[in-house]
Amino acid sequence: MRRSLFLSVLILVFALPVNAQPTNHNEETVAQLQAEMAAGKLTSVQLTQYYIDRINALDQIGPNVNSVIEFNPDALSMAQKADDLRAKGTVLGPLHGIPVLLKDNIDTGDKMQTSAGSFALVGKPAIHDSTVAAKLRAGGAVILGKTNLSEWANFRSFFSSSGWSGRGGLTHNPYSLDRNPCGSSSGSAAAVSSNFSAVSYGSETDGSIVCPANVNSVVGIKPTVGLTSRAGVVPISHTQDTVGPHARTVADAAAALNVIVSRTPDKGDSATSGVPLGWQGTGRTRPTLPPDYTAFVDPNGLRGARLGVTRQGIDNAPPQVVQAFDNAIATIQSAGATVVDLDSQFTFTPANGEFLVLLFDFKLDVQKYFATRVGVPMASKTLADAIAFNNANASTEMPYFFQEIFQFAQAMDTSGADPGNNPQPIFGGETYNQALAMDHDAGASLDSALSQFNLDAIVAPTDSPGWTTDLILSDHFIFASSGLAGGPGYPIINVPAANVLGMPMGISFLGTAFSEPTLIKIAAGFSEP
């Protein structure tokens, strides 16, 4: 089910006259743009300028989606370099000459800030590229700018509003500007949905790629932990964080994934050297990674597939939302897949240790990240210093919600502790290892369902359609399925599935570690017949 042109029509009714709206490349795929550049009908410089003009017209003014927090002043020179290489017969990869946007927690060793949305990290830019940014440069992509996000990747307060950051303000859902773009990779998804780029990159710990994809009607791939490097990314947790793409089609998302996959170990991220952290010591090995994830894009990918369905609380949602999911399952069956109802015969083990693990990891991991920065308030400082910074700058950093999660994380006793082998009890009496084991049990449970029912993947509702943004009462989540894969570090792909009273809604395909090829095939079979 391809996303409709509804957004293109909606966004044209705002701000500038129609003849001033840059629209000539809207909804074009990466493959289409590459074909135009190969044929000499389009240059990377022209495409980059097009996106700059469109962002200026519709993101910064006009409807003011507010998804882009900063332009890269070197974008046009990068585009010219890509054009020069193409003229000499050199194309570096599937994103050669394609402008891309990066979430503002991904380091770029250039003139742009990497702030996680907080002024605590504003000052001198990061010294080095993140591994992801370096791979994009090596692949010929044009780094167009940074996207807004939920500050600190939505790990600061229990009462946050997704899409808001102190530095960037509030990102809006382009389908209805009073609706929430979800977090924390809100700007990444909203920008692609608005045709501000064909591809963007976000990060996820639990839901932060797939929820924005769900409410903004784009494809989001949350990769297996360890498939893409987190080196140079402002962290929440080394056990769960992962970087992945937003795009308008599964094919584009697969192409974007290709460029950033760590096919050899990255010395900056030990998770890239083997299996996900949750499986270390269990005898599992990392499979050989495919050279091209786009090879698995198959419009007939559902034919013969066997999928387990779990509803994950959607039956408590409004009837229109329930019906949208039921219709998606009917579409899956009509495309030739066998559907197995899991809820009536299987109970997933929840990742009950997740929050404790994240609190513990964050306190240590963010301090390690601070040590990589210079010329910013948090350079070589600690989480306690970040808390103090927020208190000292409360009118800017905490006008709507506070920092209870920061304070809980600071309360963790991490003195002298190995974050992967901590014997000290934390909240609830569990040790870190016991909490981590609960998350691993969730992965074993998902694997058990796949094995017991001979399934290729699991399909679930991603989240509800976007709610009206509420800066007083915070986010309004009704249900979500990302937790099934969050704790164990497993992959998810969200694809657009429905339109509920004008608002998008997606479904998610989930699988075991490194099952991205299978998930891409199935997702393409649903969304790109």
LUMROLUM-616573 format. One record per residue (C-alpha): residue number from 1; chain; x, y, z. Coordinates in Angstrom, 2 decimals. Example, Ala and Ser with C-alpha at 12.3 -4.5 7.8 and 13.67 -1.06 7.14 Angstrom:
     k   c        px        py        pz
     1   A     12.30     -4.50      7.80
     2   A     13.67     -1.06      7.14
***
This chain:
     k   c        px        py        pz
     1   A      0.00      0.00      0.00
     2   A      1.92      3.07     -1.22
     3   A      1.62      6.33      0.70
     4   A     -0.82      8.72     -0.95
     5   A     -0.15     12.18     -2.29
     6   A     -2.40     13.59      0.42
     7   A      0.51     15.37      2.11
     8   A      1.63     17.06     -1.10
     9   A     -1.85     18.48     -1.56
    10   A     -2.15     19.48      2.10
    11   A      1.13     21.28      2.35
    12   A      0.51     23.36     -0.76
    13   A     -2.42     25.19      0.82
    14   A     -0.13     27.04      3.21
    15   A      2.10     30.08      2.94
    16   A      3.51     30.91     -0.46
    17   A      1.71     31.03     -3.84
    18   A      1.55     27.68     -5.60
    19   A      4.02     28.80     -8.28
    20   A      6.56     29.52     -5.51
    21   A      6.29     26.06     -4.00
    22   A      9.14     23.72     -5.03
    23   A      7.25     20.58     -6.06
    24   A      8.91     19.08     -9.11
    25   A     10.68     16.24     -7.29
    26   A      8.02     15.40     -4.72
    27   A      7.53     11.70     -4.03
    28   A     10.41     10.71     -6.32
    29   A     12.34      7.69     -5.15
    30   A     16.08      7.35     -4.83
    31   A     16.12      5.13     -7.92
    32   A     14.18      7.73     -9.92
    33   A     16.49     10.53     -8.83
    34   A     19.55      8.43     -9.66
    35   A     18.13      7.66    -13.09
    36   A     17.60     11.37    -13.77
    37   A     21.15     12.18    -12.70
    38   A     22.56      9.31    -14.77
    39   A     20.66     10.60    -17.81
    40   A     21.94     14.14    -17.32
    41   A     18.47     15.50    -16.60
    42   A     19.29     16.44    -13.01
    43   A     22.39     17.32    -11.06
    44   A     23.05     16.83     -7.38
    45   A     23.53     20.59     -7.04
    46   A     20.07     21.19     -8.53
    47   A     18.49     18.56     -6.29
    48   A     20.22     19.91     -3.19
    49   A     19.11     23.45     -3.99
    50   A     15.58     22.18     -4.56
    51   A     15.44     20.68     -1.07
    52   A     16.96     23.81      0.46
    53   A     14.31     25.94     -1.25
    54   A     11.51     23.64     -0.19
    55   A     12.69     23.54      3.42
    56   A     12.98     27.32      3.49
    57   A      9.47     27.68      2.07
    58   A      7.62     25.07      4.08
    59   A      9.66     24.03      7.10
    60   A     11.05     27.29      8.44
    61   A      8.11     29.51      7.43
    62   A      4.70     28.84      5.89
    63   A      3.21     25.79      7.58
    64   A      6.39     25.62      9.70
    65   A      6.81     21.87     10.07
    66   A     10.03     22.72     11.95
    67   A     11.70     19.40     11.21
    68   A     15.13     20.70     10.16
    69   A     17.18     22.23     12.95
    70   A     20.19     23.29     10.88
    71   A     21.45     23.37      7.27
    72   A     24.89     22.10      6.35
    73   A     26.72     25.12      4.88
    74   A     28.87     22.68      2.89
    75   A     25.92     20.87      1.28
    76   A     26.17     22.52     -2.14
    77   A     29.92     21.95     -2.31
    78   A     29.36     18.28     -1.43
    79   A     26.77     18.12     -4.20
    80   A     29.19     19.68     -6.69
    81   A     31.83     17.10     -5.75
    82   A     29.30     14.33     -6.35
    83   A     28.46     15.80     -9.76
    84   A     32.14     16.08    -10.66
    85   A     32.74     12.43     -9.77
    86   A     29.71     11.33    -11.76
    87   A     30.95     13.30    -14.77
    88   A     34.17     11.27    -14.56
    89   A     32.22      8.00    -14.45
    90   A     32.51      7.41    -10.71
    91   A     29.41      6.64     -8.66
    92   A     30.24      5.74     -5.08
    93   A     27.00      4.04     -4.05
    94   A     23.21      4.07     -4.11
    95   A     23.06      7.47     -2.40
    96   A     25.68      9.16     -4.56
    97   A     24.57     12.77     -4.97
    98   A     21.41     12.23     -2.90
    99   A     20.84     14.82     -0.14
   100   A     20.20     13.20      3.25
   101   A     19.31     14.56      6.68
   102   A     20.74     13.34      9.99
   103   A     19.13     13.44     13.41
   104   A     20.78     16.02     15.63
   105   A     22.36     13.38     17.86
   106   A     24.63     12.04     15.10
   107   A     28.09     13.63     15.04
   108   A     29.33     15.32     11.90
   109   A     32.89     16.62     11.95
   110   A     32.01     19.75     10.02
   111   A     30.47     23.16     10.73
   112   A     27.19     21.83     12.12
   113   A     26.27     21.33     15.76
   114   A     25.47     17.96     17.29
   115   A     23.36     18.85     20.29
   116   A     20.70     16.17     20.94
   117   A     18.44     19.23     20.97
   118   A     20.03     20.67     24.12
   119   A     22.09     23.84     24.52
   120   A     24.27     21.79     26.85
   121   A     26.02     20.46     23.73
   122   A     25.98     23.64     21.64
   123   A     29.29     25.34     20.93
   124   A     32.15     23.82     19.01
   125   A     30.97     21.12     16.56
   126   A     31.98     17.51     17.03
   127   A     35.65     16.93     16.26
   128   A     35.07     13.85     14.12
   129   A     32.36     12.31     11.99
   130   A     30.32      9.56     13.52
   131   A     30.88      6.27     11.73
   132   A     27.47      6.68     10.09
   133   A     28.33     10.15      8.77
   134   A     31.72      8.94      7.54
   135   A     30.08      6.09      5.65
   136   A     27.60      8.49      4.06
   137   A     30.43     10.76      2.90
   138   A     32.35      7.78      1.54
   139   A     29.20      6.70     -0.30
   140   A     28.85     10.05     -2.04
   141   A     25.75     11.20     -0.16
   142   A     25.19     14.92      0.40
   143   A     24.70     15.69      4.09
   144   A     22.03     18.36      3.79
   145   A     21.51     19.16      7.47
   146   A     20.34     18.01     10.89
   147   A     16.81     17.26     11.99
   148   A     15.06     18.25     15.18
   149   A     14.27     15.57     17.74
   150   A     12.82     14.95     21.14
   151   A     15.54     16.39     23.35
   152   A     18.04     13.82     24.61
   153   A     16.18     11.25     22.47
   154   A     13.15     11.51     24.79
   155   A     15.08     10.24     27.80
   156   A     14.82     13.22     30.14
   157   A     11.30     13.32     31.58
   158   A      8.27     11.08     32.09
   159   A      6.10     14.01     30.97
   160   A      7.81     15.05     27.74
   161   A      6.07     16.00     24.52
   162   A      7.65     14.13     21.62
   163   A      9.24     16.32     18.97
   164   A     10.23     19.15     21.34
   165   A     13.75     20.22     22.12
   166   A     15.12     23.28     23.87
   167   A     17.29     24.15     20.88
   168   A     14.86     23.29     18.11
   169   A     11.41     23.91     19.54
   170   A      8.47     21.75     18.50
   171   A      8.35     19.66     15.33
   172   A      4.86     19.33     13.87
   173   A      3.17     16.47     12.08
   174   A      2.90     17.53      8.41
   175   A     -0.45     15.76      8.01
   176   A     -1.98     18.03     10.65
   177   A      0.21     20.63     12.26
   178   A     -1.50     20.37     15.64
   179   A     -0.71     16.65     15.78
   180   A      2.38     15.05     17.24
   181   A      5.23     13.70     15.06
   182   A      6.17     11.16     17.76
   183   A      9.67     10.71     19.06
   184   A     12.43     10.83     19.30
   185   A     13.42     10.82     15.60
   186   A     10.49     13.12     14.95
   187   A     12.23     15.54     12.59
   188   A     13.76     12.72     10.58
   189   A     10.38     11.20      9.71
   190   A      8.51     14.49      9.32
   191   A     11.17     15.79      6.92
   192   A     10.91     12.77      4.61
   193   A      7.13     12.86      4.80
   194   A      7.23     16.54      3.78
   195   A      9.53     15.87      0.80
   196   A     12.40     17.79      2.39
   197   A     14.67     14.86      1.51
   198   A     14.19     11.40      0.07
   199   A     16.13      9.83      2.93
   200   A     16.93     10.72      6.51
   201   A     18.53      8.93      9.45
   202   A     17.32      8.62     13.01
   203   A     18.12      6.49     16.03
   204   A     16.04      4.18     18.17
   205   A     16.30      2.72     21.64
   206   A     12.66      1.67     21.83
   207   A     10.21      3.11     19.28
   208   A     12.09      6.23     18.20
   209   A     12.36      5.28     14.51
   210   A      9.18      3.30     14.04
   211   A      6.75      5.54     15.95
   212   A      7.66      8.67     13.93
   213   A      7.47      6.56     10.77
   214   A      4.02      5.38     11.84
   215   A      2.45      8.81     12.40
   216   A      4.19     10.52      9.45
   217   A      3.40      7.81      6.85
   218   A      6.94      6.80      5.95
   219   A      8.99      3.62      6.08
   220   A     11.29      3.25      9.06
   221   A     13.90      0.55      9.55
   222   A     15.15     -0.02     13.09
   223   A     18.14     -2.34     12.53
   224   A     19.47     -5.06     14.79
   225   A     21.76     -3.63     17.45
   226   A     25.27     -3.99     16.03
   227   A     24.28     -3.85     12.35
   228   A     25.02     -0.11     12.26
   229   A     27.59      1.66     14.40
   230   A     26.70      4.00     17.26
   231   A     30.20      5.50     17.42
   232   A     29.75      9.27     17.53
   233   A     26.05      9.15     18.37
   234   A     24.76     10.78     21.57
   235   A     23.72      7.68     23.53
   236   A     21.01      6.39     25.76
   237   A     22.21      2.80     26.01
   238   A     24.95      0.75     24.38
   239   A     22.72     -2.32     24.79
   240   A     19.75     -0.97     22.82
   241   A     20.64      2.05     20.66
   242   A     20.73      1.65     16.90
   243   A     20.78      3.97     13.86
   244   A     18.46      3.49     10.89
   245   A     16.74      5.23      7.97
   246   A     13.44      6.88      7.20
   247   A     12.31      6.90      3.57
   248   A      9.11      6.90      1.54
   249   A      9.50      3.37      0.18
   250   A     10.98      0.11      1.40
   251   A     13.37      0.15     -1.56
   252   A     14.68      3.58     -0.59
   253   A     15.01      2.57      3.06
   254   A     16.92     -0.57      2.05
   255   A     19.25      1.48     -0.13
   256   A     19.81      3.90      2.75
   257   A     20.53      1.01      5.10
   258   A     23.09     -0.40      2.67
   259   A     25.30      2.64      2.99
   260   A     25.59      2.67      6.80
   261   A     25.83     -1.05      7.61
   262   A     29.03     -1.99      9.46
   263   A     30.07     -5.09      7.54
   264   A     33.40     -5.17      9.34
   265   A     33.93     -4.41     13.03
   266   A     34.08     -0.75     13.97
   267   A     36.60     -0.08     16.70
   268   A     34.33      2.65     18.04
   269   A     31.43      0.26     18.71
   270   A     32.08     -3.24     20.02
   271   A     28.54     -4.35     19.13
   272   A     29.53     -4.32     15.44
   273   A     32.05     -7.11     16.00
   274   A     29.55     -9.83     16.72
   275   A     26.06    -10.72     17.78
   276   A     23.84     -8.24     19.65
   277   A     24.92     -7.60     23.21
   278   A     21.89     -9.46     24.48
   279   A     23.17    -12.69     22.92
   280   A     26.80    -12.59     23.96
   281   A     27.93    -15.82     25.52
   282   A     25.00    -17.88     24.25
   283   A     26.77    -19.48     21.33
   284   A     24.99    -17.57     18.57
   285   A     27.13    -16.16     15.78
   286   A     26.65    -13.16     13.56
   287   A     25.56    -14.23     10.08
   288   A     27.31    -13.10      6.94
   289   A     25.70     -9.81      6.03
   290   A     24.32     -9.45      2.51
   291   A     26.15     -7.04      0.20
   292   A     22.91     -5.44     -0.99
   293   A     19.75     -5.17      1.08
   294   A     17.80     -3.84     -1.90
   295   A     18.08     -7.32     -3.46
   296   A     15.40     -8.44     -1.00
   297   A     12.83     -5.85     -2.11
   298   A     10.15     -8.08     -3.64
   299   A      6.64     -6.89     -4.56
   300   A      5.56    -10.52     -4.12
   301   A      7.32    -10.82     -0.79
   302   A      4.18    -11.85      1.09
   303   A      3.43    -14.80     -1.15
   304   A      4.09    -17.96      0.83
   305   A      5.16    -16.06      3.95
   306   A      4.01    -17.21      7.36
   307   A      3.37    -14.40      9.84
   308   A      2.33    -14.37     13.48
   309   A     -0.07    -11.61     14.48
   310   A     -0.03     -9.93     17.87
   311   A     -2.36     -7.02     18.57
   312   A     -0.38     -5.40     21.44
   313   A     -3.26     -3.48     22.98
   314   A     -4.84     -2.12     19.83
   315   A     -8.23     -3.54     20.79
   316   A     -8.46     -0.75     23.40
   317   A     -8.15      1.87     20.64
   318   A    -11.03      3.58     18.79
   319   A    -12.95      1.30     16.37
   320   A    -11.56      3.05     13.27
   321   A     -8.03      2.25     14.41
   322   A     -8.89     -1.38     15.12
   323   A    -10.54     -1.68     11.71
   324   A     -7.49     -0.22      9.99
   325   A     -5.27     -2.91     11.49
   326   A     -7.78     -5.65     10.65
   327   A     -7.87     -4.40      7.06
   328   A     -4.08     -4.56      6.90
   329   A     -4.10     -8.17      8.08
   330   A     -6.72     -8.98      5.44
   331   A     -4.47     -7.39      2.81
   332   A     -1.56     -9.53      4.00
   333   A     -3.67    -12.67      3.65
   334   A     -4.96    -11.69      0.22
   335   A     -1.36    -11.26     -0.93
   336   A     -0.72    -14.93     -0.23
   337   A      0.60    -15.00      3.33
   338   A     -0.52    -17.36      6.06
   339   A     -1.49    -15.54      9.24
   340   A     -1.28    -17.15     12.68
   341   A     -3.09    -15.57     15.65
   342   A     -0.50    -15.53     18.42
   343   A     -2.48    -13.74     21.11
   344   A     -4.82    -16.70     21.57
   345   A     -2.00    -19.21     22.02
   346   A      1.24    -17.46     23.00
   347   A      2.29    -14.94     25.65
   348   A      5.37    -12.85     24.97
   349   A      7.80    -12.37     27.83
   350   A      8.08     -8.63     28.48
   351   A     11.44     -6.86     28.75
   352   A     10.77     -5.85     32.35
   353   A     14.39     -4.95     32.99
   354   A     14.56     -2.40     30.20
   355   A     14.12      0.85     32.10
   356   A     16.62     -0.10     34.78
   357   A     19.17     -1.09     32.15
   358   A     18.65      2.18     30.29
   359   A     19.05      4.27     33.44
   360   A     22.29      2.53     34.35
   361   A     23.68      2.60     30.80
   362   A     22.77      6.23     30.24
   363   A     24.66      7.56     33.25
   364   A     27.87      5.87     32.11
   365   A     27.43      6.07     28.34
   366   A     26.57      9.78     28.18
   367   A     29.63     10.61     30.30
   368   A     31.79      8.69     27.82
   369   A     30.22     10.68     24.99
   370   A     30.79     13.99     26.82
   371   A     34.49     13.06     26.95
   372   A     34.61     13.18     23.12
   373   A     33.44     16.80     22.94
   374   A     35.30     20.06     23.42
   375   A     34.08     23.64     23.47
   376   A     30.57     22.82     24.73
   377   A     29.14     23.16     28.25
   378   A     29.18     19.40     28.81
   379   A     32.69     18.75     27.46
   380   A     34.31     16.07     29.63
   381   A     31.59     16.41     32.26
   382   A     28.98     14.13     33.82
   383   A     25.24     13.60     33.93
   384   A     25.21     15.55     37.22
   385   A     26.59     18.52     35.29
   386   A     23.85     18.17     32.67
   387   A     21.24     18.21     35.44
   388   A     22.82     21.34     36.88
   389   A     22.90     22.96     33.43
   390   A     19.20     22.33     32.99
   391   A     18.44     23.78     36.40
   392   A     20.49     26.87     35.61
   393   A     18.80     27.28     32.23
   394   A     15.32     26.13     33.18
   395   A     13.45     28.75     31.16
   396   A     15.06     27.47     27.96
   397   A     15.53     23.80     28.72
   398   A     12.57     23.03     30.98
   399   A      9.64     25.34     30.14
   400   A      7.18     22.44     29.75
   401   A      8.62     19.38     31.48
   402   A     11.49     18.60     33.81
   403   A     14.21     15.94     34.14
   404   A     12.96     13.12     36.35
   405   A     14.63     10.45     34.20
   406   A     17.98     12.25     34.39
   407   A     17.61     12.32     38.16
   408   A     16.74      8.63     38.35
   409   A     19.76      7.79     36.21
   410   A     22.01      9.96     38.37
   411   A     20.82      7.99     41.42
   412   A     22.35      4.80     39.95
   413   A     25.40      3.71     41.93
   414   A     27.87      3.08     39.12
   415   A     31.04      3.67     41.08
   416   A     33.68      1.27     39.91
   417   A     31.13     -0.80     38.03
   418   A     31.54     -2.61     34.76
   419   A     28.35     -1.67     32.87
   420   A     28.17     -5.15     31.41
   421   A     28.77     -7.00     34.65
   422   A     27.47     -5.00     37.58
   423   A     26.64     -6.98     40.75
   424   A     25.06     -4.08     42.63
   425   A     21.31     -4.10     43.29
   426   A     19.37     -1.30     41.67
   427   A     15.71     -0.31     41.93
   428   A     13.41     -3.20     42.79
   429   A     16.27     -5.26     44.21
   430   A     17.54     -6.54     40.84
   431   A     21.14     -6.24     39.82
   432   A     22.06     -4.83     36.44
   433   A     22.74     -8.33     35.17
   434   A     19.37     -9.57     36.38
   435   A     17.62     -6.67     34.66
   436   A     19.59     -7.31     31.47
   437   A     18.65    -10.99     31.65
   438   A     14.97    -10.03     31.66
   439   A     15.50     -8.17     28.40
   440   A     17.33    -11.15     26.93
   441   A     14.44    -13.37     27.97
   442   A     12.17    -11.15     25.87
   443   A     14.33    -11.91     22.85
   444   A     14.26    -15.61     23.62
   445   A     10.46    -15.38     23.86
   446   A     10.18    -13.75     20.44
   447   A     12.49    -16.37     18.99
   448   A     10.38    -19.08     20.62
   449   A      7.26    -17.76     18.91
   450   A      9.03    -17.73     15.54
   451   A     10.23    -21.29     16.04
   452   A      7.14    -22.80     17.66
   453   A      4.79    -21.59     14.94
   454   A      7.28    -21.81     12.06
   455   A      7.01    -18.08     11.35
   456   A      9.03    -15.86      9.03
   457   A      8.21    -12.75     11.07
   458   A      5.71    -11.20     13.44
   459   A      3.31     -8.44     12.42
   460   A      1.87     -5.95     14.91
   461   A      0.29     -2.51     15.01
   462   A      3.07      0.05     15.40
   463   A      1.32      2.81     17.35
   464   A     -1.90      4.79     17.20
   465   A     -2.30      7.67     14.73
   466   A     -0.76     10.92     15.89
   467   A     -2.43     12.59     18.85
   468   A     -2.94     16.30     19.34
   469   A      0.28     17.66     20.83
   470   A     -0.24     18.43     24.49
   471   A      2.53     20.37     26.22
   472   A      0.68     20.19     29.54
   473   A     -0.41     16.55     29.75
   474   A      2.44     15.18     27.56
   475   A      2.22     12.30     25.06
   476   A     -0.90     10.18     24.60
   477   A      0.29      6.67     23.77
   478   A     -2.46      4.03     23.56
   479   A     -0.48      0.99     22.40
   480   A      2.91      0.16     20.89
   481   A      4.75     -2.93     19.70
   482   A      8.35     -1.67     19.64
   483   A      8.97     -3.03     23.15
   484   A      8.92     -6.58     21.77
   485   A     12.20     -5.81     20.00
   486   A     13.62     -2.99     22.12
   487   A     15.11     -4.90     25.04
   488   A     16.68     -7.70     22.98
   489   A     17.91     -5.31     20.27
   490   A     15.95     -6.93     17.44
   491   A     14.95     -5.33     14.10
   492   A     11.63     -3.77     13.11
   493   A     10.30     -2.28      9.87
   494   A      7.31      0.06      9.93
   495   A      5.39      0.60      6.71
   496   A      2.38      2.87      6.05
   497   A     -0.82      0.87      6.23
   498   A     -3.87      3.11      6.56
   499   A     -5.39      6.54      6.79
   500   A     -7.66      7.04      9.80
   501   A     -9.74     10.21      9.41
   502   A     -6.89     11.87      7.54
   503   A     -4.08     10.67      9.82
   504   A     -1.56      7.98      8.90
   505   A     -1.16      4.67     10.69
   506   A      1.40      1.94     10.06
   507   A      2.11     -1.66     10.88
   508   A      5.37     -3.24     11.97
   509   A      7.14     -6.41     10.92
   510   A      9.48     -7.77     13.60
   511   A     12.00    -10.59     13.55
   512   A     15.02    -12.13     15.19
   513   A     18.52    -10.68     15.18
   514   A     19.86     -9.83     11.70
   515   A     16.63    -10.85      9.97
   516   A     16.50     -7.58      7.99
   517   A     16.53     -9.38      4.61
   518   A     13.38    -11.31      5.50
   519   A     11.67     -8.24      6.96
   520   A     12.52     -6.13      3.91
   521   A     11.06     -8.77      1.61
   522   A      7.84     -9.03      3.61
   523   A      7.49     -5.27      4.08
   524   A      7.95     -4.67      0.36
   525   A      5.33     -7.30     -0.37
   526   A      2.86     -5.31      1.72
   527   A      3.73     -1.77      0.72
   528   A      5.08     -2.01     -2.82
   529   A      2.96     -4.50     -4.77
***
